[in-house]
């Protein structure tokens, strides 16, 4: 995930300061495995993978860091992976 973000940031130049900050700040939070931008870039959002137990600390620390840097309270959505698309039984 980290290498993917860095490629989008440097090779394709489709990231922005805010997304780069969120991805980098996430990596400094205990229990976070990786982070990268997603969506359209240029102000989109980031996805961070972490241990489930790390979510409350992540929410607190990432919001505080972002508010301190940009003066904006970020929205944090907790999502859980699923098995994805599949064939419906008939």
HELIX and SHEET records of a PDB file:
HELIX    1   1 UNK A    2  UNK A    6  1                                   5    
HELIX    2   2 UNK A    7  UNK A   11  3                                   5    
HELIX    3   3 UNK A   17  UNK A   27  1                                  11    
HELIX    4   4 UNK A   52  UNK A   54  5                                   3    
HELIX    5   5 UNK A   55  UNK A   70  1                                  16    
SHEET    1   A 2 UNK A  32  UNK A  38  0                                        
SHEET    2   A 2 UNK A  45  UNK A  50 -1                                        
END                                                                             
